[in-house]
Amino acid sequence: MLSNMTYLNVRHTLPMLGWQVHSFTLKTSMTQPEMHGTRREASANRGATQVRIDIDSYESRKAYGFRKDADLCADFKNAGLAGVKQGTSRRSSEAWQAIDGAAKPNADFFQRQAKSKITAEIKEQKEIELKPIPRPKITVYPAELKGTPDVGEHSIDIRSEPFATYDYEPGSIEYNMKVEGSIHMWTSIGRYDTYA
């Protein structure tokens, strides 16, 4: 009786899902600030001149008889002009005296004139003028500071970008059906059948 019995065979196949996950990525970067600067060291840039001393000793040497050519020429010129003037005036006066007195009888004009010249030369007194010897002129020029100080220069320039850059890739999940689900039913007689 069991051998003629109809059996209901059922086979269930469950669906099998597969998926692939891609994680999101976020990459950010920023431009590093750059610093530029200039620098020049300060320097005094000043220097002192040497002390200068000028000594003019010409007047002192002149008192001892030293003369420059210009001074000698000037002295001889002045002496010559004075001598010409004196000689001219003396000769003129002697000529007028001779005109007035020589023509007179018993005048003895030239004898008296010669005698008066000799007497005047004898009586002439020599005078010596004493003058102090001038001191040399000394001029001192003190040292001077010359130049302009340099205070130097120091400046900094920082350059930066106001925005950062980023690269964003969203994540994703992909599903696929690896095995589809199914239900198979069939009948067999006398026993359960195995579905291959």
URJOLIN-V363331 format. One record per residue. N is the residue number from 1. RES is the residue in one letter. NEAR is the number of other C-alpha atoms within 10 Angstrom. Layout:
BEGIN
N_RES_NEAR + N_RES_NEAR
END
This chain:
BEGIN
1_M_5 + 2_L_9 + 3_S_8 + 4_N_10 + 5_M_11 + 6_T_13 + 7_Y_15 + 8_L_13 + 9_N_15 + 10_V_14 + 11_R_12 + 12_H_10 + 13_T_11 + 14_L_11 + 15_P_11 + 16_M_11 + 17_L_12 + 18_G_10 + 19_W_11 + 20_Q_10 + 21_V_10 + 22_H_12 + 23_S_11 + 24_F_10 + 25_T_11 + 26_L_10 + 27_K_9 + 28_T_10 + 29_S_10 + 30_M_12 + 31_T_12 + 32_Q_10 + 33_P_11 + 34_E_10 + 35_M_10 + 36_H_10 + 37_G_10 + 38_T_9 + 39_R_10 + 40_R_11 + 41_E_9 + 42_A_12 + 43_S_11 + 44_A_11 + 45_N_11 + 46_R_12 + 47_G_12 + 48_A_11 + 49_T_12 + 50_Q_11 + 51_V_10 + 52_R_10 + 53_I_11 + 54_D_10 + 55_I_10 + 56_D_13 + 57_S_13 + 58_Y_16 + 59_E_16 + 60_S_16 + 61_R_15 + 62_K_14 + 63_A_13 + 64_Y_10 + 65_G_9 + 66_F_13 + 67_R_15 + 68_K_11 + 69_D_9 + 70_A_8 + 71_D_12 + 72_L_12 + 73_C_12 + 74_A_12 + 75_D_13 + 76_F_11 + 77_K_12 + 78_N_12 + 79_A_12 + 80_G_12 + 81_L_12 + 82_A_12 + 83_G_12 + 84_V_12 + 85_K_12 + 86_Q_12 + 87_G_12 + 88_T_12 + 89_S_12 + 90_R_12 + 91_R_12 + 92_S_12 + 93_S_12 + 94_E_13 + 95_A_13 + 96_W_12 + 97_Q_13 + 98_A_15 + 99_I_11 + 100_D_11 + 101_G_15 + 102_A_15 + 103_A_11 + 104_K_11 + 105_P_8 + 106_N_8 + 107_A_11 + 108_D_12 + 109_F_17 + 110_F_12 + 111_Q_9 + 112_R_11 + 113_Q_14 + 114_A_11 + 115_K_11 + 116_S_12 + 117_K_11 + 118_I_12 + 119_T_11 + 120_A_11 + 121_E_9 + 122_I_9 + 123_K_9 + 124_E_9 + 125_Q_8 + 126_K_6 + 127_E_6 + 128_I_6 + 129_E_5 + 130_L_6 + 131_K_7 + 132_P_7 + 133_I_12 + 134_P_13 + 135_R_12 + 136_P_13 + 137_K_13 + 138_I_11 + 139_T_11 + 140_V_11 + 141_Y_12 + 142_P_11 + 143_A_12 + 144_E_11 + 145_L_10 + 146_K_11 + 147_G_11 + 148_T_11 + 149_P_11 + 150_D_13 + 151_V_12 + 152_G_11 + 153_E_11 + 154_H_11 + 155_S_9 + 156_I_10 + 157_D_10 + 158_I_9 + 159_R_12 + 160_S_12 + 161_E_10 + 162_P_8 + 163_F_9 + 164_A_10 + 165_T_9 + 166_Y_10 + 167_D_9 + 168_Y_10 + 169_E_11 + 170_P_9 + 171_G_10 + 172_S_11 + 173_I_9 + 174_E_9 + 175_Y_11 + 176_N_10 + 177_M_11 + 178_K_11 + 179_V_12 + 180_E_10 + 181_G_12 + 182_S_10 + 183_I_9 + 184_H_10 + 185_M_10 + 186_W_12 + 187_T_13 + 188_S_14 + 189_I_13 + 190_G_13 + 191_R_15 + 192_Y_14 + 193_D_14 + 194_T_9 + 195_Y_10 + 196_A_3
END
